[in-house]
Amino acid sequence: MKTHQIEIQKFKAASNSSHGTVSFKVDALVNARQPVEGIEPSSLITMSEANARVLMALLKTQLAEFDGRKARSQR
């Protein structure tokens, strides 16, 4: 498995599909990351507090759109 260090620079947009996925358009720095021995390999995403707040707002908006599409009986 390839692992990466992903640093979010800026969130540009968010959208969701009828298939239940959310996509984000971002500016990011992506660098290969060497796995640390004894620790399960994984990629790491980092962002500033300001970008984390933008992410939260975008997620709330996208989830509200998913909820708006559900039939009233599913709510």
C-alpha positions as protocol buffer text, in pm:
chain_id: "A"
residue {
  index: 1
  type: MET
  ca { x: 0 y: 0 z: 0 }
}
residue {
  index: 2
  type: LYS
  ca { x: 128 y: 347 z: -84 }
}
residue {
  index: 3
  type: THR
  ca { x: 95 y: 601 z: 195 }
}
residue {
  index: 4
  type: HIS
  ca { x: 86 y: 978 z: 160 }
}
residue {
  index: 5
  type: GLN
  ca { x: 107 y: 1297 z: 362 }
}
residue {
  index: 6
  type: ILE
  ca { x: -178 y: 1516 z: 234 }
}
residue {
  index: 7
  type: GLU
  ca { x: -190 y: 1879 z: 344 }
}
residue {
  index: 8
  type: ILE
  ca { x: -512 y: 2060 z: 256 }
}
residue {
  index: 9
  type: GLN
  ca { x: -435 y: 2414 z: 143 }
}
residue {
  index: 10
  type: LYS
  ca { x: -786 y: 2527 z: 45 }
}
residue {
  index: 11
  type: PHE
  ca { x: -1133 y: 2380 z: -1 }
}
residue {
  index: 12
  type: LYS
  ca { x: -1283 y: 2505 z: -327 }
}
residue {
  index: 13
  type: ALA
  ca { x: -1615 y: 2324 z: -359 }
}
residue {
  index: 14
  type: ALA
  ca { x: -1822 y: 2027 z: -246 }
}
residue {
  index: 15
  type: SER
  ca { x: -2089 y: 1825 z: -421 }
}
residue {
  index: 16
  type: ASN
  ca { x: -2277 y: 1503 z: -370 }
}
residue {
  index: 17
  type: SER
  ca { x: -2420 y: 1244 z: -604 }
}
residue {
  index: 18
  type: SER
  ca { x: -2732 y: 1036 z: -604 }
}
residue {
  index: 19
  type: HIS
  ca { x: -2505 y: 739 z: -527 }
}
residue {
  index: 20
  type: GLY
  ca { x: -2439 y: 860 z: -173 }
}
residue {
  index: 21
  type: THR
  ca { x: -2090 y: 1000 z: -223 }
}
residue {
  index: 22
  type: VAL
  ca { x: -1956 y: 1345 z: -137 }
}
residue {
  index: 23
  type: SER
  ca { x: -1673 y: 1497 z: -344 }
}
residue {
  index: 24
  type: PHE
  ca { x: -1450 y: 1788 z: -247 }
}
residue {
  index: 25
  type: LYS
  ca { x: -1245 y: 2003 z: -482 }
}
residue {
  index: 26
  type: VAL
  ca { x: -928 y: 2104 z: -296 }
}
residue {
  index: 27
  type: ASP
  ca { x: -583 y: 2252 z: -336 }
}
residue {
  index: 28
  type: ALA
  ca { x: -348 y: 2014 z: -156 }
}
residue {
  index: 29
  type: LEU
  ca { x: 17 y: 1923 z: -119 }
}
residue {
  index: 30
  type: VAL
  ca { x: 65 y: 1547 z: -156 }
}
residue {
  index: 31
  type: ASN
  ca { x: 392 y: 1376 z: -67 }
}
residue {
  index: 32
  type: ALA
  ca { x: 484 y: 1011 z: -40 }
}
residue {
  index: 33
  type: ARG
  ca { x: 510 y: 900 z: 322 }
}
residue {
  index: 34
  type: GLN
  ca { x: 734 y: 619 z: 440 }
}
residue {
  index: 35
  type: PRO
  ca { x: 555 y: 375 z: 671 }
}
residue {
  index: 36
  type: VAL
  ca { x: 683 y: 369 z: 1028 }
}
residue {
  index: 37
  type: GLU
  ca { x: 792 y: 24 z: 1141 }
}
residue {
  index: 38
  type: GLY
  ca { x: 554 y: -132 z: 1389 }
}
residue {
  index: 39
  type: ILE
  ca { x: 268 y: 103 z: 1300 }
}
residue {
  index: 40
  type: GLU
  ca { x: -6 y: 12 z: 1052 }
}
residue {
  index: 41
  type: PRO
  ca { x: 61 y: 202 z: 725 }
}
residue {
  index: 42
  type: SER
  ca { x: -187 y: 477 z: 648 }
}
residue {
  index: 43
  type: SER
  ca { x: -209 y: 812 z: 475 }
}
residue {
  index: 44
  type: LEU
  ca { x: -229 y: 1127 z: 684 }
}
residue {
  index: 45
  type: ILE
  ca { x: -445 y: 1432 z: 608 }
}
residue {
  index: 46
  type: THR
  ca { x: -360 y: 1759 z: 781 }
}
residue {
  index: 47
  type: MET
  ca { x: -529 y: 2098 z: 765 }
}
residue {
  index: 48
  type: SER
  ca { x: -546 y: 2427 z: 952 }
}
residue {
  index: 49
  type: GLU
  ca { x: -822 y: 2501 z: 1201 }
}
residue {
  index: 50
  type: ALA
  ca { x: -974 y: 2743 z: 948 }
}
residue {
  index: 51
  type: ASN
  ca { x: -985 y: 2471 z: 682 }
}
residue {
  index: 52
  type: ALA
  ca { x: -1131 y: 2225 z: 934 }
}
residue {
  index: 53
  type: ARG
  ca { x: -1412 y: 2473 z: 1000 }
}
residue {
  index: 54
  type: VAL
  ca { x: -1472 y: 2509 z: 624 }
}
residue {
  index: 55
  type: LEU
  ca { x: -1483 y: 2129 z: 594 }
}
residue {
  index: 56
  type: MET
  ca { x: -1740 y: 2109 z: 873 }
}
residue {
  index: 57
  type: ALA
  ca { x: -1961 y: 2371 z: 707 }
}
residue {
  index: 58
  type: LEU
  ca { x: -1935 y: 2198 z: 369 }
}
residue {
  index: 59
  type: LEU
  ca { x: -2022 y: 1861 z: 524 }
}
residue {
  index: 60
  type: LYS
  ca { x: -2327 y: 2005 z: 700 }
}
residue {
  index: 61
  type: THR
  ca { x: -2449 y: 2152 z: 371 }
}
residue {
  index: 62
  type: GLN
  ca { x: -2395 y: 1828 z: 178 }
}
residue {
  index: 63
  type: LEU
  ca { x: -2565 y: 1617 z: 447 }
}
residue {
  index: 64
  type: ALA
  ca { x: -2864 y: 1854 z: 448 }
}
residue {
  index: 65
  type: GLU
  ca { x: -2893 y: 1801 z: 71 }
}
residue {
  index: 66
  type: PHE
  ca { x: -2890 y: 1422 z: 120 }
}
residue {
  index: 67
  type: ASP
  ca { x: -3161 y: 1455 z: 387 }
}
residue {
  index: 68
  type: GLY
  ca { x: -3366 y: 1681 z: 161 }
}
residue {
  index: 69
  type: ARG
  ca { x: -3378 y: 1410 z: -106 }
}
residue {
  index: 70
  type: LYS
  ca { x: -3502 y: 1136 z: 127 }
}
residue {
  index: 71
  type: ALA
  ca { x: -3870 y: 1051 z: 132 }
}
residue {
  index: 72
  type: ARG
  ca { x: -4046 y: 1174 z: 446 }
}
residue {
  index: 73
  type: SER
  ca { x: -4099 y: 812 z: 556 }
}
residue {
  index: 74
  type: GLN
  ca { x: -3720 y: 760 z: 571 }
}
residue {
  index: 75
  type: ARG
  ca { x: -3649 y: 1056 z: 799 }
}
